[in-house]
Amino acid sequence: MQSPPKCPPLGKFAVGWIAALQSEYLAAKQVLDFEYTQPAFDLSLSGGNVYTFGRIGEHHVVIATLGRYGTLPAAAVLNGLQKNFPFLQFVLMVGVAGGVPTGADDVRLGDVVVANRMVPYSVNKKCPNAEQFNGVVVIPEDNLLSAATKVRAMIEEDTVDLENIIIERFVKNRRIQDKFRRPEDRSDRLYQPNYEHTSDRDCDCLQDTSRVPAKLVIRPERKQYDRIKVHCGAIGSADCVVKDAMERDRLAHQFKLLCFDMESAGLMANFPCLPIRGICDYSDSHKNKGWQGYAAATAAAFALSLLHVVPHQNWQAAGHNIDAEALRQHIKQVFDGVMRVISPGGEGETLTLEGARQALDEIRDTVHKLDQLSETRTQELKETTQSALDKKAADIDQAKSRLNQIETEQNHMRKLLEELCGKIAQQHEKSPQEEREKWDTVHDEAQKNSTWLKERTESTTAALESTAEMLGNVGSLTNNSEIRKTSNHVNGAIGMAKCATTTTAASIPGALLGSGTKGMCYPSTSSYFHTSLTVTSFTVTELYRKRTQHDLDPSIFVVVIIRTLLSPNLKSSPIRENRTATSPQALPS
């Protein structure tokens, strides 16, 4: 039997999948393209949930389960996902729900409901004569709804077949096949609202065939290709199970609902989430679990199809809104996890080759995120330097502060890499001769990463120093005290950053950062910024000289400065290549 692939760094997981019931969790596992091994870093030690890691298409997916039903447990699980995986882009709530069979939608058992809005129907306020709804209706993200619309169209065109997905994916063993097999259609019985469940043994809903056909709602037989219908509409969510047909119909009429669940209200208020529900009963007193497995399977099959349609996005597309506290927590987890791998606590335990590789992967992914964010923050600093010419020092203060935080984290990661290099070297000496070549390879890779990170940190510092120099020159030439003051602020940031280099790695956290890419050589945006600002400083001096000679209009002077700052022609070479000096642009005569 083929062993599962190694889990990638935790920062790469961008899709969350929440399952409340065991059957929902099992269904989720069946539709994974493959399930990863458990990572070296045990997130449960930091108060997190127990997670399952896998991949669907291009998406790395983390599955979380609930310990119990309800909106509060769902909210707690989402909070853990956000804390442990700060680069999550959205969450799918995939599972079963009680359907609303009234109206033109003709919702039946085994159908799928995709929520285009969530109504917390139990949130009411007391009024003199009655209760009045006081909840907030939440609408999922447009990109998720758009993807759901595309999948529904693909189902109509027969390019997606949910039943075939279930047949192909739910085949691990006979138990799985039986659990998620579609029940016979004759067991899908919809009773009149006034016909209530009588007892657990004698009720008509428990018989092989109905004995009271007059109590059934007559519905036309569906075509074979229409056995699973996918509906898109409102879902009602509250901390209670609807088991009353009269109440079901009242709520459905008031809020135009298609189904009911107990978790969505705890998820959708503060994070992008799409509920996908398979219908397992009709929200009446005749509840039973006969359709629960199949309903969980149809919902999971639709979620699988959805993830094949939703494009995999780089974290930077949504990264600016990532919670800073969650990022700091992520860095702390990386640090704690690496330290647990480097220094196992058990008696006689030593660093393993696999543990060293996993620690190196995790550090490298974090470093890549720092590097990507450094590029983003450097561009912000470059753009807000222009604002300083208009006496808007606050923007550049904020931008340089972010860059300073990145430099601090780069130093933390460098120290962690150095410690890992030392541990690997020690383990190399202890290992048998036949294993030393493997340890040499890991050590060389760690050392290469450490050297590269040192260069990147120095480039970030250079960007800050060049910013201060350029602003000082502009402030002096234009006699602008606000720009000179901003230059002093940036110089202060440089001093803080240099002090941070003496801080031990244990002082983490600070502010993290984004999704990694393969390879270790990057065009250095910080070095590019360093070069462009140095050239700009020279250019400003020459411009000011020409202004005094030719009596240029001040507005033209400022425009040319800004164009020089934003010039795409100022470039630098990648790290570890010989850099060539960039010549200033030709100045206007």
C-alpha positions in Angstrom: 0.0 0.0 0.0 1.4 3.4 -1.0 2.2 5.7 1.9 0.5 9.1 2.0 2.5 12.1 0.8 4.3 14.3 3.3 2.2 17.2 4.7 3.3 20.6 3.2 4.1 23.6 5.4 1.0 24.6 7.3 1.1 28.1 5.8 0.1 26.7 2.5 -3.4 25.6 3.6 -5.9 28.1 2.2 -9.2 26.2 2.3 -11.0 25.1 5.5 -13.6 22.3 5.5 -15.8 21.9 8.6 -17.8 18.7 9.3 -20.1 18.4 12.3 -21.0 14.7 12.2 -18.9 11.6 11.9 -20.6 10.7 8.7 -19.8 14.2 7.3 -16.2 13.9 8.3 -15.9 10.4 6.7 -17.5 11.8 3.5 -15.0 14.7 3.4 -12.1 12.2 3.6 -13.5 10.1 0.7 -13.4 13.1 -1.8 -9.8 14.2 -1.0 -7.5 13.5 -4.0 -5.1 12.3 -1.3 -4.7 12.7 2.4 -1.3 14.0 3.8 0.6 12.5 6.7 0.1 14.4 10.0 2.6 17.3 10.2 5.5 17.3 12.6 3.9 20.2 14.4 1.1 19.1 16.7 -1.4 22.0 16.7 -3.5 20.5 19.4 -0.7 21.5 21.8 -1.6 25.1 21.2 -5.3 24.6 21.9 -6.2 23.8 18.4 -8.7 21.2 17.1 -7.6 17.9 15.6 -7.2 18.4 11.9 -7.0 16.2 8.8 -4.9 17.5 5.9 -5.4 16.8 2.2 -5.6 18.1 -1.3 -8.3 18.6 -3.8 -7.2 19.9 -7.2 -4.7 22.7 -6.6 -6.1 23.4 -3.1 -4.5 22.3 0.2 -7.5 21.6 2.4 -7.6 21.3 6.2 -10.6 19.4 7.6 -11.9 20.2 11.2 -14.7 18.4 13.1 -17.0 19.6 15.9 -17.0 18.0 19.3 -20.7 18.7 19.6 -23.5 20.4 17.5 -24.4 24.1 17.5 -23.4 27.6 16.6 -21.0 28.1 19.5 -18.9 24.9 18.8 -18.8 25.9 15.1 -17.6 29.4 16.0 -14.9 27.9 18.3 -13.7 25.6 15.5 -13.5 28.4 13.0 -11.6 30.5 15.6 -9.1 27.7 15.9 -8.8 27.4 12.1 -8.1 31.1 11.8 -5.5 31.1 14.5 -3.6 28.0 13.3 -4.0 28.8 9.5 -3.9 32.6 9.1 -3.8 32.3 5.3 -7.2 30.6 5.0 -9.1 32.2 2.2 -12.5 30.6 2.9 -14.3 27.8 4.7 -16.8 25.3 3.4 -19.4 24.0 5.9 -20.3 20.7 4.4 -22.9 18.3 5.8 -26.5 17.4 6.2 -29.6 19.5 6.9 -33.3 19.2 7.3 -35.1 20.2 4.1 -38.1 22.4 3.4 -40.2 20.5 0.8 -42.8 23.2 0.3 -43.0 25.5 -2.7 -41.8 25.3 -6.3 -38.2 24.1 -5.4 -39.3 20.5 -4.7 -36.5 19.8 -2.2 -36.2 16.0 -1.7 -34.0 13.6 0.3 -30.5 13.4 -1.1 -30.7 16.9 -2.8 -28.1 19.5 -2.2 -28.8 23.1 -1.0 -26.1 25.7 -1.5 -26.7 28.7 0.7 -26.9 32.1 -1.1 -27.9 33.6 2.3 -28.0 32.5 5.9 -30.9 33.6 8.1 -30.4 33.3 11.9 -34.1 32.9 12.4 -34.1 32.5 16.2 -32.6 36.0 16.8 -35.7 38.0 17.8 -36.6 40.9 20.0 -39.7 41.2 22.2 -42.4 43.6 20.9 -45.7 44.5 22.6 -47.8 42.1 20.5 -45.2 39.6 19.1 -41.6 38.8 18.6 -39.8 40.5 15.7 -36.9 39.2 13.8 -33.7 41.0 14.8 -31.0 39.0 13.2 -28.5 39.8 10.4 -28.9 38.0 7.1 -25.4 37.0 5.8 -24.6 36.5 2.2 -21.6 34.4 1.1 -18.7 35.8 -0.9 -19.5 36.5 -4.6 -16.6 34.3 -5.9 -18.0 31.3 -4.0 -21.5 31.8 -5.2 -20.3 32.3 -8.8 -18.3 29.0 -8.6 -21.5 27.3 -7.3 -23.5 28.6 -10.2 -20.9 27.3 -12.6 -21.0 23.8 -11.0 -24.8 23.8 -11.2 -24.6 24.6 -14.9 -22.0 21.8 -15.4 -24.4 19.4 -13.7 -27.2 20.4 -16.1 -24.8 19.9 -19.0 -23.7 16.5 -17.7 -20.1 17.5 -17.4 -20.4 16.9 -13.6 -22.3 13.9 -12.3 -22.6 13.8 -8.5 -23.8 10.2 -8.4 -20.7 9.1 -10.4 -18.4 11.0 -8.0 -20.0 9.0 -5.1 -19.6 5.7 -7.0 -16.0 6.4 -7.9 -14.8 8.0 -4.6 -16.7 6.1 -1.9 -15.1 2.7 -2.5 -12.5 2.3 0.3 -14.2 -0.8 1.7 -17.6 -2.4 2.0 -18.5 -0.5 5.1 -17.9 2.8 3.4 -19.9 1.7 0.4 -22.9 0.6 2.5 -22.8 3.7 4.7 -23.0 6.1 1.8 -25.2 4.1 -0.6 -28.4 5.7 -1.8 -31.5 4.3 0.0 -34.4 3.0 -2.0 -36.6 5.8 -3.3 -39.7 4.4 -1.6 -38.2 5.4 1.7 -38.3 9.0 0.7 -41.8 9.8 2.1 -43.2 13.3 2.7 -46.1 13.3 5.1 -48.9 15.9 5.4 -47.9 18.5 8.1 -50.7 17.3 10.4 -49.5 13.7 10.4 -47.1 13.4 13.4 -44.8 10.6 14.3 -46.5 8.1 16.6 -43.9 5.8 18.1 -40.4 4.5 17.3 -41.8 1.1 16.2 -45.3 1.5 14.8 -45.1 4.8 12.9 -45.7 4.5 9.1 -42.3 6.2 8.4 -40.6 3.0 9.7 -42.5 0.5 7.6 -41.1 -0.9 4.4 -44.1 0.4 2.5 -46.6 3.0 3.5 -49.8 1.9 5.2 -51.4 5.3 5.2 -51.0 6.6 1.6 -53.7 9.2 2.3 -51.2 10.9 4.7 -48.5 11.2 2.0 -47.9 14.2 -0.2 -48.1 13.0 -3.8 -45.1 14.1 -5.9 -44.2 13.2 -9.5 -41.5 10.7 -10.0 -38.2 12.2 -11.0 -36.2 11.3 -14.1 -33.1 9.2 -13.6 -30.8 12.1 -14.5 -32.6 14.3 -11.9 -32.3 12.1 -8.9 -30.0 14.6 -7.2 -31.0 18.2 -7.6 -28.9 21.1 -6.5 -30.8 24.1 -5.1 -29.5 27.6 -4.3 -31.3 29.6 -1.7 -31.7 30.7 1.9 -30.7 28.4 4.8 -32.0 28.9 8.3 -29.6 28.4 11.2 -30.1 28.3 14.9 -29.1 26.3 18.0 -32.1 23.9 17.8 -33.4 21.1 15.6 -36.6 21.8 13.7 -38.8 18.7 14.2 -42.2 20.2 13.6 -43.8 20.4 10.1 -46.1 23.3 11.1 -43.2 25.3 12.5 -41.0 24.4 9.5 -43.6 25.7 7.1 -44.1 28.9 9.1 -40.4 29.7 9.2 -40.0 28.7 5.5 -42.8 31.0 4.5 -41.5 33.9 6.6 -37.9 33.7 5.5 -38.1 31.8 2.1 -36.0 29.0 3.5 -34.9 25.8 1.7 -33.4 24.0 4.7 -32.3 24.2 8.4 -28.9 23.6 10.1 -27.3 24.2 13.5 -23.9 25.6 12.6 -23.8 28.2 9.8 -24.9 31.0 12.1 -21.7 30.5 14.1 -19.5 30.7 11.0 -20.6 33.3 8.5 -20.6 36.6 10.4 -16.9 37.2 10.4 -15.3 35.0 7.7 -15.9 33.9 4.1 -18.0 30.7 4.4 -20.2 28.7 2.1 -22.7 26.2 3.6 -23.3 23.2 1.4 -26.0 20.9 2.7 -27.3 17.5 1.7 -30.9 16.9 2.7 -31.4 14.0 5.0 -35.0 14.6 6.4 -37.9 17.0 6.0 -37.6 18.9 9.3 -40.6 17.1 10.7 -41.3 14.6 13.5 -40.5 11.7 11.2 -36.8 12.2 11.5 -34.6 9.1 10.9 -30.9 8.5 9.9 -31.6 6.4 6.9 -30.6 9.1 4.4 -27.9 10.7 6.5 -24.9 9.0 4.9 -26.1 9.5 1.3 -26.9 13.2 2.0 -23.4 13.7 3.5 -22.0 12.1 0.3 -23.9 14.3 -2.1 -22.9 17.5 -0.2 -19.2 16.3 -0.2 -19.4 15.5 -3.9 -20.7 19.0 -4.7 -18.0 20.6 -2.5 -15.3 18.6 -4.4 -16.7 19.9 -7.7 -16.8 23.4 -6.4 -13.1 23.3 -5.4 -12.2 22.1 -9.0 -13.8 25.4 -10.2 -12.6 27.9 -7.6 -9.2 29.1 -8.8 -6.3 28.7 -6.5 -5.1 32.2 -5.5 -1.9 33.4 -4.1 -2.3 34.6 -0.5 -1.4 38.2 -1.6 -4.8 38.5 -3.4 -6.4 38.7 0.1 -3.4 38.9 2.3 -3.7 42.6 3.3 -6.7 41.8 5.5 -5.0 39.0 7.5 -5.3 39.5 11.2 -2.0 40.6 12.7 -2.5 38.7 15.9 -3.1 35.5 13.9 0.1 36.1 12.0 2.1 36.5 15.2 0.5 33.3 16.5 1.5 31.5 13.4 5.2 32.6 13.7 5.1 31.5 17.3 3.7 28.1 16.3 6.5 27.7 13.7 9.1 28.6 16.3 7.6 26.3 19.0 7.2 23.4 16.5 10.7 23.7 15.1 12.1 23.7 18.7 10.1 20.6 19.6 11.5 18.9 16.5 15.1 20.1 17.2 15.0 19.2 20.9 12.7 16.2 21.5 11.6 16.0 25.1 11.6 12.3 25.6 14.5 10.4 27.2 16.9 9.1 24.6 15.1 10.9 21.7 17.3 12.7 19.1 16.7 14.8 16.0 15.6 12.6 13.1 16.4 13.1 9.5 12.7 13.4 8.6 12.2 15.8 11.5 15.0 18.0 10.3 13.6 18.1 6.8 10.1 19.0 8.0 11.5 21.8 10.3 13.5 23.1 7.4 10.4 23.1 5.1 8.4 25.0 7.7 11.1 27.6 8.2 11.6 28.0 4.5 7.9 28.5 3.9 7.8 31.2 6.6 10.8 32.9 5.1 9.2 32.9 1.7 6.2 34.6 3.2 8.3 37.2 4.8 10.1 37.8 1.5 6.8 38.2 -0.4 5.4 40.6 2.2 8.7 42.5 2.2 8.2 43.1 -1.5 4.6 44.3 -0.9 5.6 46.5 2.0 8.6 47.9 0.1 6.3 48.9 -2.8 4.0 50.5 -0.2 6.9 52.5 1.2 7.9 53.5 -2.3 4.5 54.7 -3.1 3.9 56.5 0.2 7.3 58.3 -0.2 5.4 60.3 -2.8 2.9 61.3 -0.2 5.6 62.7 2.0 6.2 65.4 -0.7 2.7 66.5 0.1 3.4 66.6 3.9 1.6 63.2 4.6 4.2 61.7 6.9 1.7 59.4 8.6 1.5 57.1 5.6 5.2 56.6 5.3 5.5 56.1 9.1 3.1 53.2 8.8 4.8 51.7 5.8 8.3 51.9 7.3 7.0 50.4 10.5 5.7 47.4 8.6 9.0 47.0 6.8 10.8 47.2 10.1 8.6 44.4 11.5 9.4 42.2 8.6 13.2 42.8 9.1 12.7 41.8 12.8 11.0 38.5 11.8 13.7 37.8 9.2 16.2 38.0 11.9 14.2 35.6 14.1 14.0 33.1 11.3 17.7 33.5 10.6 18.5 32.7 14.2 16.2 29.7 14.1 17.9 28.4 10.9 21.3 28.8 12.5 20.2 26.8 15.5 18.8 24.1 13.2 22.1 24.1 11.4 23.9 23.5 14.6 21.7 20.6 15.7 22.0 19.0 12.2 25.8 19.2 12.5 25.7 17.6 15.9 23.5 14.8 14.7 25.8 14.3 11.7 28.6 13.5 14.0 26.5 11.0 16.0 25.2 9.2 12.9 26.6 6.0 11.3 28.9 6.6 8.3 26.2 5.4 5.8 23.8 8.1 6.9 26.2 11.0 7.0 25.8 11.9 3.3 22.1 12.5 3.9 22.8 14.7 6.9 25.3 16.6 4.8 22.7 17.3 2.2 20.2 18.6 4.8 22.9 20.7 6.5 24.0 22.3 3.1 20.4 23.2 2.3 19.8 24.7 5.8 23.1 26.7 5.5 22.2 28.0 2.0 18.8 29.2 3.3 20.5 30.9 6.3 22.9 32.7 4.0 20.2 33.8 1.6 18.0 35.1 4.5 20.9 37.1 5.8 21.2 38.8 2.4 17.5 39.5 2.3 17.6 41.1 5.8 20.5 43.3 4.8 18.6 44.4 1.7 15.6 45.3 3.8 17.8 47.4 6.0 19.4 49.0 2.9 15.9 50.0 1.7 15.2 51.8 5.0 18.6 53.6 4.9 18.1 54.7 1.3 14.7 56.0 2.2 16.1 58.1 5.0 18.9 59.4 2.8 16.6 60.3 -0.1 14.0 62.0 2.1 16.8 64.0 3.8 18.1 65.2 0.5 14.6 66.2 -0.8 13.8 67.9 2.5 17.1 69.9 2.5 16.8 70.9 -1.2 13.1 72.0 -0.9 13.5 73.4 2.6 10.6 71.2 3.7 10.7 70.5 7.5 8.0 67.8 7.3 10.1 65.7 4.9 13.2 66.2 7.0 11.2 65.1 10.1 10.0 62.0 8.2 13.6 61.2 7.3 14.4 61.3 11.0 11.5 58.9 11.7 12.9 56.4 9.2 16.4 56.7 10.7 14.8 55.9 14.1 13.2 52.8 12.6 16.6 51.7 11.3 18.0 51.9 14.8 15.2 49.9 16.2 15.7 47.2 13.5 19.4 47.0 14.2 18.6 46.6 17.9 16.2 43.8 17.0 19.0 41.8 15.4 20.4 41.2 18.9 17.1 39.8 20.1 17.0 36.1 20.7 14.7 33.9 18.6 12.6 33.2 21.8 11.3 36.8 21.7 9.0 35.9 18.8 6.4 36.9 17.7 6.2 40.0 15.4 4.2 40.4 12.1 4.1 37.6 9.4 3.1 37.2 5.9 2.1 35.1 2.7 2.4 32.0 0.4 5.7 30.5 -0.6 6.9 29.5 -4.0 9.6 27.1 -5.2 13.2 28.1 -5.4 15.4 30.3 -3.3 16.7 33.0 -5.8 14.5 36.0 -6.2 14.8 39.3 -7.9 15.5 41.5 -4.8 12.7 44.1 -4.6 14.4 45.6 -1.5 17.7 45.9 -3.5 15.7 47.3 -6.4 14.2 49.9 -4.0 17.7 50.6 -2.6 19.0 51.3 -6.1 16.0 53.4 -7.2 16.1 55.6 -4.1 19.9 56.2 -4.4 19.4 57.1 -8.1 16.4 59.3 -7.2 18.4 61.1 -4.5 21.0 61.9 -7.1 18.3 62.9 -9.6 16.5 65.2 -7.2 19.8 67.0 -6.6 20.3 67.5 -10.4 16.7 68.5 -10.9 16.9 71.1 -8.2 20.0 72.5 -9.8 18.4 72.6 -13.2 15.3 74.2 -11.7 17.4 77.1 -10.3 19.2 77.4 -13.6 16.1 77.3 -15.9 13.4 78.6 -13.5 11.3 75.4 -13.8 7.8 75.5 -12.5 7.7 73.9 -9.0 4.8 71.6 -10.0 6.9 70.2 -12.9 9.8 69.7 -10.4 7.5 67.5 -8.2 6.0 65.5 -11.1 9.5 64.6 -12.4 10.5 63.5 -8.9 7.5 61.2 -8.6 8.0 59.8 -12.1 11.6 59.0 -11.2 10.5 57.3 -8.0 8.0 55.1 -9.9 10.2 54.5 -12.9 10.1 50.8 -14.1 13.6 51.2 -15.6 15.4 51.2 -12.3 16.1 47.5 -11.8 18.6 45.3 -10.0 19.8 41.8 -10.5 18.8 38.7 -8.5 20.5 37.8 -5.2 23.8 36.0 -5.6 24.4 37.4 -9.1 26.8 40.3 -9.7 24.8 43.5 -9.4 25.5 46.3 -11.8 25.0 49.9 -11.0 21.9 51.5 -12.5 22.5 54.8 -14.2 20.2 57.8 -13.5 17.6 58.6 -16.1 18.4 61.3 -18.6 17.4 64.6 -17.0 15.3 67.2 -18.8 17.3 69.9 -20.3 
